[in-house]
Amino acid sequence: MGIFIRTLVVTLLFCIGYYAWMYFAKEGYSPELNISKEAKNFVVQEQTPKEKEKPAQKPENQLQDVKIAFLTNEGTIKFVTRKAKHKTLYTALGLLMRGPSDDEKDLGVFTEIPSNAKLISVKRNEAENSIIINLTKEFGEGGGTQSIQNRIEQIVRTANLYAESMPIYLYLDGKKAQYLGGEGVYIEQPINRR
């Protein structure tokens, strides 16, 4: 009789532990992101489990055209199209920060954005219905007035394709940009309202 009682108690403890673990583990798991319709243009959603279970499609079917703005020797903007998984502002700016490829350089385009400058984040400010582009401080280092204006123009022209006419603010290392370059060029914010 003693063995039966011990087995019953161990079984009950195991069942209680198992159901408690299942309950709390399920509460902590949330595969779906609740993102507003507007925010979907700026962020990349995680795949839900149902999407992960679908058979993988060919990569060429998933790639989308993303346009980015480079400069020409004539001083004009030329848009270059690249393929990317996600057609978002963050993706476009990330590609812009990498600079032109060798093939694109052969087409006569270049960038004024320093090669060591990186994209930190792209956020939507819901209160002001605006976008904040946060880059590393290297974006604002060196160069004269024309170089700084060209950098800003590349960012603005690329961002305007994805920003739905919202005001765009430029931040460097988390602080709103005011003066850039070796000559201390004043930056009027928002940068796309000039």
Solvent accessible surface area in square Angstrom, and as a share of the most:
residue,aa,sasa,rsa
1,M,182,0.81
2,G,41,0.39
3,I,133,0.68
4,F,123,0.51
5,I,85,0.43
6,R,166,0.61
7,T,78,0.46
8,L,82,0.41
9,V,71,0.41
10,V,99,0.57
11,T,66,0.39
12,L,95,0.47
13,L,113,0.56
14,F,142,0.59
15,C,50,0.30
16,I,114,0.58
17,G,38,0.37
18,Y,100,0.38
19,Y,146,0.55
20,A,40,0.31
21,W,160,0.56
22,M,85,0.38
23,Y,130,0.49
24,F,140,0.58
25,A,46,0.35
26,K,156,0.66
27,E,117,0.52
28,G,68,0.66
29,Y,132,0.50
30,S,84,0.54
31,P,38,0.24
32,E,113,0.51
33,L,78,0.39
34,N,155,0.79
35,I,40,0.20
36,S,57,0.37
37,K,168,0.71
38,E,75,0.33
39,A,20,0.16
40,K,100,0.43
41,N,55,0.28
42,F,6,0.03
43,V,62,0.36
44,V,66,0.38
45,Q,83,0.37
46,E,116,0.52
47,Q,104,0.46
48,T,35,0.20
49,P,49,0.31
50,K,159,0.67
51,E,79,0.35
52,K,138,0.59
53,E,141,0.63
54,K,130,0.55
55,P,119,0.75
56,A,104,0.81
57,Q,118,0.52
58,K,129,0.55
59,P,93,0.58
60,E,114,0.51
61,N,105,0.54
62,Q,73,0.33
63,L,70,0.35
64,Q,79,0.35
65,D,64,0.33
66,V,0,0.00
67,K,95,0.40
68,I,0,0.00
69,A,0,0.00
70,F,0,0.00
71,L,5,0.02
72,T,14,0.08
73,N,127,0.65
74,E,141,0.63
75,G,58,0.56
76,T,78,0.45
77,I,34,0.17
78,K,83,0.35
79,F,69,0.29
80,V,13,0.07
81,T,68,0.39
82,R,41,0.15
83,K,127,0.54
84,A,13,0.10
85,K,128,0.54
86,H,74,0.33
87,K,107,0.45
88,T,9,0.05
89,L,0,0.00
90,Y,96,0.36
91,T,27,0.16
92,A,0,0.00
93,L,0,0.00
94,G,19,0.19
95,L,18,0.09
96,L,0,0.00
97,M,14,0.06
98,R,186,0.68
99,G,10,0.09
100,P,16,0.10
101,S,51,0.33
102,D,108,0.56
103,D,108,0.56
104,E,15,0.07
105,K,109,0.46
106,D,121,0.63
107,L,115,0.57
108,G,30,0.29
109,V,5,0.03
110,F,73,0.30
111,T,36,0.21
112,E,50,0.22
113,I,8,0.04
114,P,28,0.18
115,S,103,0.66
116,N,89,0.46
117,A,0,0.00
118,K,113,0.48
119,L,25,0.12
120,I,77,0.39
121,S,23,0.15
122,V,13,0.08
123,K,126,0.54
124,R,50,0.18
125,N,41,0.21
126,E,116,0.52
127,A,102,0.79
128,E,109,0.49
129,N,75,0.38
130,S,0,0.00
131,I,0,0.00
132,I,38,0.19
133,I,0,0.00
134,N,21,0.11
135,L,0,0.00
136,T,26,0.15
137,K,106,0.45
138,E,38,0.17
139,F,0,0.00
140,G,9,0.09
141,E,86,0.38
142,G,40,0.38
143,G,38,0.36
144,G,24,0.24
145,T,55,0.32
146,Q,118,0.52
147,S,16,0.10
148,I,1,0.00
149,Q,79,0.35
150,N,26,0.14
151,R,11,0.04
152,I,4,0.02
153,E,53,0.24
154,Q,0,0.00
155,I,0,0.00
156,V,11,0.06
157,R,92,0.34
158,T,0,0.00
159,A,0,0.00
160,N,65,0.33
161,L,87,0.43
162,Y,24,0.09
163,A,0,0.00
164,E,96,0.43
165,S,92,0.59
166,M,10,0.04
167,P,29,0.18
168,I,0,0.00
169,Y,40,0.15
170,L,0,0.00
171,Y,46,0.18
172,L,24,0.12
173,D,71,0.37
174,G,46,0.44
175,K,155,0.66
176,K,95,0.40
177,A,6,0.04
178,Q,108,0.48
179,Y,135,0.51
180,L,5,0.02
181,G,18,0.17
182,G,68,0.65
183,E,118,0.53
184,G,36,0.34
185,V,22,0.12
186,Y,138,0.52
187,I,13,0.07
188,E,95,0.43
189,Q,37,0.17
190,P,24,0.15
191,I,0,0.00
192,N,23,0.12
193,R,120,0.44
194,R,152,0.56
